[in-house]
Amino acid sequence: MDRERLRRLLDDVRLGRVSVEKAVERLRSLPYEDLGFAKIDHHRALRKGFPEVILGEGKSAAQIVAILRRMKLHSSNVLVTRVDSEKAARVRRAVPGLRHDAVARTLVLLREKIPPQGRGAIAIVTAGTSDVPVAEEAAVTAALLGHEVERIYDVGVAGVHRVFDSLDRLLGASVIIVCAGMEGALASVIGGLVDRPVIAVPTSVGYGASFGGIAALLGMLNTCAQGVTVVNIDNGFGAAFAAALINRKA
C-alpha cells in the first residue's frame, strides 16, 4: 500500500465505487501481515516511499515465494536481494514475471512504470571488477527507486589516472557511491576530488589481512576527506537507498 494506491482507494470510497466495508477489508493488513515465519510490513511504502525489500539470504525459496505472493497484492514493484541463481530459478518458477539479475543477485517484480525521482544521476564506482556484484545491487536498487545510474567501474587506486579520466562524469553526478575492497582507499581519493556526497561501501574483496572487508571499512571510516559517509560491508542496497533519499526531488 503506497500513497497513490491509498489515495485511489479513498477516492473510490468517496465516490461510492467501493463500500466502506470493502475498504476496511483492504486496509485490514495494515500495518503488517503475519505469515507465522514473517511479518510483512505493508505500511512501509507509506512511511518510506518504497515497499519492504525481501532479503533472500537465509530464507528458503518457499519462504520467499510466500512473501512475494502476499506483497504482490499490496505493492506495485517488489525487490528481493541476495538471491543465488539456484534459489532464484525456484522462485521464478512459482512467481511469474520476476526478473533475475545474476550479477546483482536480485529478483525484481516490475508491474508499474517507475517515474523519475532524482535531481540528477547517482554515480556508482568500483575500485575493481570484483566489487561489481555489490555495485550492481546498488544500481538495481537505485533504478527501482526511480534514479538514473552512471556506472564507473574498475578505477581503483592501483591505477589512479583512471579516476582522473572519469572526473567529469563524477562531477556530473549528484551523489556518488564508491564500492571498494582491499584497503578501501578509493573512497578517500574520490572524496578529496569532488563536492558531492560520497557514500562508501566496503566490500569483502581482498586477501587474508583484509578480514572480509573490515580493513576497507576501517579505512573508509578513518578517511580525512570531507563529505564521505560509510555503510556496512557489501551493503550496496543500503548505499543506494541513502543515495536515493539524498538525490530525490523536493
C-alpha positions as CSV (number, residue, x, y, z in Angstrom):
1,M,0.0,0.0,0.0
2,D,1.6,3.2,-1.2
3,R,0.3,6.8,-1.2
4,E,-1.1,6.6,-4.7
5,R,-3.0,3.3,-4.0
6,L,-4.4,4.7,-0.7
7,R,-5.5,7.9,-2.5
8,R,-7.3,5.9,-5.2
9,L,-9.0,3.7,-2.5
10,L,-10.2,6.8,-0.6
11,D,-11.5,8.4,-3.8
12,D,-13.4,5.2,-4.6
13,V,-15.0,5.2,-1.2
14,R,-15.9,8.9,-1.6
15,L,-17.4,8.4,-5.0
16,G,-19.3,5.2,-3.9
17,R,-17.4,2.8,-6.1
18,V,-16.1,0.9,-3.1
19,S,-18.1,0.3,0.1
20,V,-16.7,1.2,3.5
21,E,-16.7,-2.5,4.4
22,K,-14.6,-3.4,1.4
23,A,-12.2,-0.6,2.1
24,V,-11.8,-1.7,5.7
25,E,-11.0,-5.2,4.4
26,R,-8.3,-3.9,2.1
27,L,-6.8,-1.9,4.9
28,R,-7.0,-4.8,7.4
29,S,-3.5,-5.9,6.9
30,L,-2.0,-2.5,7.8
31,P,0.4,-2.0,9.4
32,Y,1.7,-5.6,8.8
33,E,0.6,-9.1,7.9
34,D,1.7,-12.1,10.0
35,L,2.6,-15.2,8.0
36,G,3.9,-17.0,11.0
37,F,7.5,-17.1,9.9
38,A,7.5,-13.4,8.7
39,K,5.6,-10.2,9.4
40,I,5.3,-8.3,6.2
41,D,5.3,-4.5,6.7
42,H,2.8,-3.4,4.1
43,H,2.7,0.1,5.7
44,R,6.4,0.8,4.8
45,A,5.7,2.3,1.4
46,L,3.5,5.0,3.1
47,R,6.3,5.8,5.6
48,K,9.4,5.4,3.4
49,G,8.1,5.8,-0.1
50,F,9.1,2.3,-1.1
51,P,7.8,-1.2,-0.1
52,E,9.6,-3.6,2.2
53,V,12.5,-5.3,0.5
54,I,12.9,-9.0,0.9
55,L,16.4,-10.2,1.9
56,G,16.7,-13.5,0.2
57,E,19.8,-14.6,2.0
58,G,18.9,-17.1,4.8
59,K,15.4,-17.6,3.5
60,S,14.2,-20.7,1.7
61,A,12.8,-20.4,-1.8
62,A,9.4,-21.4,-0.4
63,Q,9.5,-18.6,2.2
64,I,10.4,-16.0,-0.5
65,V,7.6,-17.3,-2.7
66,A,5.1,-17.0,0.1
67,I,6.2,-13.4,1.0
68,L,6.2,-12.4,-2.7
69,R,2.7,-13.7,-3.3
70,R,1.3,-11.6,-0.4
71,M,3.3,-8.5,-1.4
72,K,2.0,-8.7,-4.9
73,L,-1.4,-7.9,-3.5
74,H,-0.3,-4.7,-1.9
75,S,2.8,-3.4,-3.8
76,S,3.3,-2.5,-7.4
77,N,7.0,-3.3,-7.5
78,V,9.0,-5.7,-5.3
79,L,12.7,-6.2,-4.8
80,V,14.4,-9.3,-3.4
81,T,18.2,-9.1,-2.7
82,R,20.9,-11.7,-2.1
83,V,19.4,-14.5,-4.2
84,D,21.7,-17.0,-5.8
85,S,20.9,-18.4,-9.2
86,E,19.6,-21.8,-8.0
87,K,17.2,-20.3,-5.5
88,A,16.2,-17.6,-8.0
89,A,15.2,-20.3,-10.5
90,R,12.9,-22.0,-8.0
91,V,11.3,-18.7,-7.0
92,R,10.7,-17.7,-10.6
93,R,9.0,-21.0,-11.4
94,A,6.5,-20.3,-8.7
95,V,6.0,-16.5,-9.2
96,P,5.7,-15.4,-12.9
97,G,7.1,-12.1,-14.1
98,L,10.2,-11.9,-12.0
99,R,13.4,-10.6,-13.5
100,H,16.7,-12.1,-12.1
101,D,20.0,-10.3,-12.3
102,A,22.6,-12.9,-11.6
103,V,25.4,-10.4,-11.0
104,A,23.5,-8.2,-8.6
105,R,21.9,-11.3,-7.1
106,T,18.5,-9.7,-7.2
107,L,14.9,-10.5,-8.2
108,V,12.6,-7.7,-9.3
109,L,8.9,-7.8,-9.9
110,L,8.1,-4.7,-12.0
111,R,4.4,-4.1,-12.5
112,E,4.2,-0.3,-12.9
113,K,6.4,2.2,-14.7
114,I,8.8,3.9,-12.3
115,P,8.6,7.7,-12.5
116,P,11.9,9.6,-12.3
117,Q,12.6,10.7,-8.8
118,G,16.1,12.2,-8.9
119,R,17.5,15.6,-9.3
120,G,20.5,14.1,-11.1
121,A,22.4,10.9,-11.6
122,I,23.8,8.6,-9.0
123,A,27.3,7.6,-10.0
124,I,28.3,4.1,-8.8
125,V,32.0,3.5,-8.8
126,T,34.1,0.4,-8.2
127,A,37.7,0.0,-7.4
128,G,37.9,-3.3,-9.2
129,T,35.8,-5.8,-11.2
130,S,35.5,-8.0,-8.1
131,D,33.5,-5.2,-6.5
132,V,30.9,-5.2,-9.3
133,P,28.3,-7.5,-7.6
134,V,27.9,-5.1,-4.7
135,A,27.8,-2.2,-7.1
136,E,25.2,-3.8,-9.2
137,E,23.0,-4.5,-6.2
138,A,23.2,-0.7,-5.6
139,A,22.5,0.0,-9.3
140,V,19.4,-2.2,-9.4
141,T,18.1,-0.7,-6.2
142,A,18.7,2.9,-7.3
143,A,17.0,2.3,-10.7
144,L,14.0,0.7,-9.0
145,L,13.7,3.8,-6.8
146,G,13.5,5.9,-9.9
147,H,17.0,7.3,-10.2
148,E,19.4,7.5,-13.1
149,V,22.5,5.4,-12.7
150,E,26.0,6.2,-14.0
151,R,28.4,3.2,-13.8
152,I,32.1,3.9,-13.5
153,Y,33.8,0.5,-12.9
154,D,37.4,-0.6,-12.3
155,V,39.1,2.7,-11.4
156,G,41.0,1.7,-8.3
157,V,44.0,3.5,-6.8
158,A,46.4,1.0,-8.3
159,G,45.9,3.0,-11.5
160,V,44.7,6.3,-10.1
161,H,44.9,8.0,-13.5
162,R,41.7,6.1,-14.3
163,V,39.9,8.2,-11.7
164,F,41.1,11.4,-13.2
165,D,39.9,10.3,-16.6
166,S,36.4,9.8,-15.1
167,L,36.4,13.1,-13.1
168,D,34.0,14.9,-15.4
169,R,31.5,12.0,-15.0
170,L,31.9,12.1,-11.3
171,L,31.3,15.8,-11.1
172,G,28.2,15.4,-13.3
173,A,26.6,13.2,-10.7
174,S,24.5,14.4,-7.7
175,V,25.6,11.6,-5.4
176,I,28.5,9.1,-5.7
177,I,28.6,5.6,-4.3
178,V,32.1,4.1,-4.1
179,C,32.5,0.3,-3.7
180,A,36.0,-0.9,-2.8
181,G,37.6,-3.8,-1.0
182,M,41.3,-4.3,-0.1
183,E,42.3,-1.2,1.8
184,G,39.3,0.8,0.6
185,A,41.3,3.9,-0.4
186,L,39.2,4.8,-3.4
187,A,36.5,6.5,-1.3
188,S,39.1,8.9,0.2
189,V,40.6,9.7,-3.2
190,I,37.2,10.5,-4.8
191,G,36.0,12.3,-1.6
192,G,39.0,14.6,-1.9
193,L,38.2,15.4,-5.6
194,V,34.5,16.2,-5.6
195,D,32.0,18.5,-4.0
196,R,29.3,15.8,-4.0
197,P,28.1,13.5,-1.2
198,V,30.1,10.2,-1.3
199,I,28.7,7.0,0.2
200,A,31.5,4.5,0.7
201,V,30.7,0.8,0.6
202,P,33.5,-1.5,1.9
203,T,33.4,-4.8,0.1
204,S,34.6,-8.2,1.3
205,V,37.1,-8.4,-1.6
206,G,40.7,-8.9,-0.6
207,Y,43.4,-11.2,0.8
208,G,43.6,-12.5,4.3
209,A,44.5,-9.3,6.2
210,S,41.5,-7.6,4.6
211,F,39.5,-9.6,7.1
212,G,36.5,-9.9,4.9
213,G,36.1,-6.2,4.4
214,I,36.9,-5.0,7.9
215,A,40.2,-3.4,6.7
216,A,38.3,-1.4,4.0
217,L,35.6,-0.5,6.5
218,L,38.1,0.9,8.9
219,G,40.0,2.7,6.2
220,M,36.8,4.4,5.0
221,L,35.7,5.3,8.5
222,N,39.1,6.9,9.1
223,T,39.0,9.0,5.8
224,C,40.3,12.5,6.0
225,A,38.2,13.5,3.0
226,Q,35.1,15.6,3.9
227,G,31.6,14.5,2.8
228,V,32.3,10.8,2.9
229,T,29.8,8.6,4.8
230,V,30.1,4.8,5.2
231,V,27.6,1.9,5.1
232,N,28.2,-1.7,6.2
233,I,30.3,-4.2,4.4
234,D,28.8,-5.3,1.0
235,N,25.7,-3.2,1.6
236,G,25.0,-2.0,-1.9
237,F,21.3,-1.8,-1.1
238,G,21.7,0.4,1.9
239,A,24.1,2.7,0.0
240,A,21.6,3.1,-2.9
241,F,18.7,3.8,-0.6
242,A,20.6,6.5,1.2
243,A,21.7,8.0,-2.1
244,A,18.1,8.0,-3.4
245,L,17.0,9.9,-0.3
246,I,19.8,12.5,-0.9
247,N,19.1,12.7,-4.6
248,R,15.3,12.8,-4.6
249,K,13.4,15.8,-5.8
250,A,11.9,18.1,-3.2
